[in-house]
Amino acid sequence: MNQALVDAGYKARPNEPWSGKQGFMYSADMHAKAHNAEALMIEARQDLLVQDAWRAQLVQHLAKILKGAGY
């Protein structure tokens, strides 16, 4: 997914500045496991997320990338 986001024009860095493997996703992982699913954590800049157009564009890109990955 990282490369797909970069290709779409975003600065994407996996596991920076920390890794979700260090327990930051406990709740998401537990809920996903309860439904036989996988959890995904995406962090984005808050100053950009408050912009409706930017947020809508990000959601469109993420949906396309996830659909292309079989989700």
Secondary structure in CASP SS format (residue, H / E / C, confidence):
PFRMAT SS
TARGET T0000
AUTHOR 0000-0000-0000
METHOD secondary structure of the structure
MODEL  1
M C 1.00
N H 1.00
Q H 1.00
A H 1.00
L H 1.00
V H 1.00
D H 1.00
A C 1.00
G C 1.00
Y C 1.00
K C 1.00
A C 1.00
R C 1.00
P C 1.00
N C 1.00
E C 1.00
P C 1.00
W C 1.00
S C 1.00
G H 1.00
K H 1.00
Q H 1.00
G C 1.00
F C 1.00
M C 1.00
Y H 1.00
S H 1.00
A H 1.00
D H 1.00
M H 1.00
H H 1.00
A H 1.00
K H 1.00
A H 1.00
H C 1.00
N C 1.00
A C 1.00
E C 1.00
A C 1.00
L C 1.00
M C 1.00
I C 1.00
E C 1.00
A C 1.00
R C 1.00
Q H 1.00
D H 1.00
L H 1.00
L H 1.00
V C 1.00
Q C 1.00
D H 1.00
A H 1.00
W H 1.00
R H 1.00
A H 1.00
Q H 1.00
L H 1.00
V H 1.00
Q H 1.00
H H 1.00
L H 1.00
A H 1.00
K H 1.00
I H 1.00
L H 1.00
K H 1.00
G H 1.00
A C 1.00
G C 1.00
Y C 1.00
END
